Amino acid sequence: MKDNIIAIDKAHVWHPFDVLHADNICIEKAEGIYLYTSDGRKILDAISSWWVNIHGHANPIISKAIYEQALVLEQVIFAGFTHPPAVNLASKLMEILPFEVDQIFYSDNGSTSVEVAIKLAMQFWYNQSIKRTKIIALEGAYHGDTFGAMAVGERNVFSKPFQPYLFHVEFLPHYTCSEQECIAHFEQLAKTNDIAAFIYEPLVQGAAGMRIYSKELLSKLIAIAKEYQIVCIADEVMTGFGRTGKLFASEYINLPPDIMCVSKGITGGFLPLGVTAVNKKIANVFDSLDKEKRFYHGHSYTANPLSCAAANASIAILTSEECRKAILRIEQSHQSFLSQMLGHPQIKSIQSLGTILSIELNIGNETSYFHNKRDELYRFFMNKNILIRPLGNVIYVLPPYVIKNEELEEIYNAIIELLNLS
Ligand SMILES: Cc1ncc(COP(=O)(O)O)c(C=O)c1O
């Protein structure tokens, strides 16, 4: 049975970012921070299964919420109809999102939440008959794999085949320039009055290598954007729901966005769901009976009741005192490991924010999937039954909040062992 699954998978199932006919490990069940394989291994999920599983796997409260919702209403078209889980979730999000939200738009995942945000920002100007054609994004940005999201992401080998089809975006250098140069460049672009929107991953650029950047810089850029009425889009798909120590990374910055994208942790990693939240300034421009001004965007599973029920349950756990303490405990644990490792000869840089810990190894510069050591690093941790997916020469830990101190220690010890080997 197990061999059959693996054989069919290898022959016919296409996995993301991988070669065809790859060997994949079959997971039969998961609980808490552990994945259980069909051949008897127990793997510690140190990256919350691609940053989604904030409360660990098979959380019984979320499972029960989905089950109970499924018995009542599993799905209904969201055009012309609504339902309690979607409205309750919208109310909750309006309460916890760190800006004055006027409208909540549902979609299916992080990329679609970004597509919606970009389209809303573009149509915001179109509806007012104002010509603004450009978007600013940050050097190293990643916002997803659909076309709009790809266009506002750093151009690299992932997007190369599609390059001719991607719209023009101004990428703001902020690693390869000084802060003053970056700000001056941004201001120069803003002054053209042709910038429709500025999109950013607040404080942490995830796919770029869990790079934590200056909140002062980001605050200054947002302040300039506001001065020139540029629509600010905070992509909190990775940073949202407690990941950076606060509920949302935008809380570290005094200036609120106009649009925020959230997904990943929203359902506790149970079901796909994307949300694009907008303020009144944006919403007002669409608040019209004019058919030309309507936002024509929707997905079959928009506001799926099971996803919304999972999100409501996940947010209730997230906002509990127990979860807040767990996040703080992980943050302190990462900080103390960081202090212990500072100055290690094999470490180029080590950073931590909230529950994120990232270490850039002293083995070449390239933070890409194609770094020659990347697969070796991945295998090193997998041989110890720890799931860590290095981003090139960067290893990072982004655990479910239910991880215990001794389990964090196990990860840190494996990292130390790796460093002492090199
Ligand atoms: C900041 C950010 N935005 C958008 C996305 C895309 O989300 P999804 O993979 O759910 O489409 C990601 C995924 O890693 C992300 O990190």
The ligand as a Gaussian input file, in Angstrom:
#p B3LYP/6-31G(d) Opt

LIG

0 1
 C        5.151000      37.442000       1.909000
 C        4.443000      36.416000       1.078000
 N        3.450000      36.799000       0.269000
 C        2.763000      35.923000      -0.479000
 C        3.083000      34.577000      -0.454000
 C        2.322000      33.611000      -1.315000
 O        1.481000      32.825000      -0.527000
 P        0.909000      31.446000      -1.087000
 O        2.051000      30.503000      -1.147000
 O       -0.114000      31.047000      -0.090000
 O        0.319000      31.725000      -2.418000
 C        4.109000      34.131000       0.367000
 C        4.474000      32.717000       0.410000
 O        5.469000      32.302000       0.921000
 C        4.811000      35.069000       1.169000
 O        5.820000      34.711000       1.968000

